[in-house]
Amino acid sequence: MTLRKEGREEFLYLCDYVHGIVTKRTLKGEEVLTLGYPAESKAYEPREERPSVSYQPTNVAIAPNGDIYVGDGYGSSYVNQYNRLGEFIRTFGGLGKEPGQLNCPHGLWVDTRSETPVLVVADRENGRLQRFTLDGKHIDFILGTTKLPCHFHERNGEVVIPDLQSKVVILDRENKVLVALGEGEYTEREADKLRERERSAFVPGRFVCPHGACFDHKGNIFVVEWVEFGRVTKLQKVS
């Protein structure tokens, strides 16, 4: 879910990976536009060896000009770009480890902190952040910050990133790690077992599988974890 102010009005962009849609709504829930299966993209054209191409969008980001970027994180690891009217522009990425390729582009963020905006992708299963120009060309990687990055939220130049492998990371304006919070120091296998336990078994302030995180207006951070019983943690800003 992405909240964006456009002119004097705010809109919600909702990613529904189960039904394979991204929809833009008013705060009253009224539909503005809905993007479905990217049939306009050659990358998703059916072929004899693959009658259908998996499409399960996980996140959306909006550029200053209104272009919409959709990460097909649980599908085919592409990013699909549309204009503000929902008209298809291009597809880039695709499954792989090479520069420009992705493996589960789970989170997207248009970084406007410098003069030239760039698209940052949480390339989760490759364990890295990858930066692209707004027309889909690979720029570079941000390495050594997270193991399984999921999402982004920026406030006053600082960026919070939930890492599915048991921590939440804050980056500064130079994309250097300021702090790692609540690190549970679990392996992926251990975290998978912990996810199924009762909520009372979780240690306060120690994360298992952070899946989403965002700042509030005071700089506090809310973290949502991917655990069977659901868990939301508030981290209070102290300095």
Buried (B, 14 or more C-beta within 10 A) or exposed (E): EBEBEEEEEEBBBBBEBEEBBBBBBEEEEEEBBBBEBBEBBEBBEEEEEEEEBEBBBBBBBBBEEEBBBBBBBBBBBBBBBBEBEBEBBBBBBBBEEEEBBBBBBBBBBBBEBEEEBBBBBBBBBBBBBBBBEBEBEBBEEBEEBBBBBBBBBBBEEBBBBBBBBBBBBBBEBEBEEEEBBBBBEBEEEEBEEBBEEEEEEBEEEBBBBBBBBBBEEEBEBBBBBBBEEEBEBEBEEEE
